[in-house]
């Protein structure tokens, strides 16, 4: 996932923007593993193999 994507992503549950980012693995191409968290509703969304999963569970 590219960092620039944070500029447009919003929480699908409450529509809050911006999301908080926690990176566990990154390379020169972008974020590989990590987590996006909404500070308003506290919903977390994993980033796996560079793909953010924004489907609420």
Helices and strands as residue ranges (DSSP letters): G 3-7, E 20-27, E 30-37, E 44-48, E 51-52
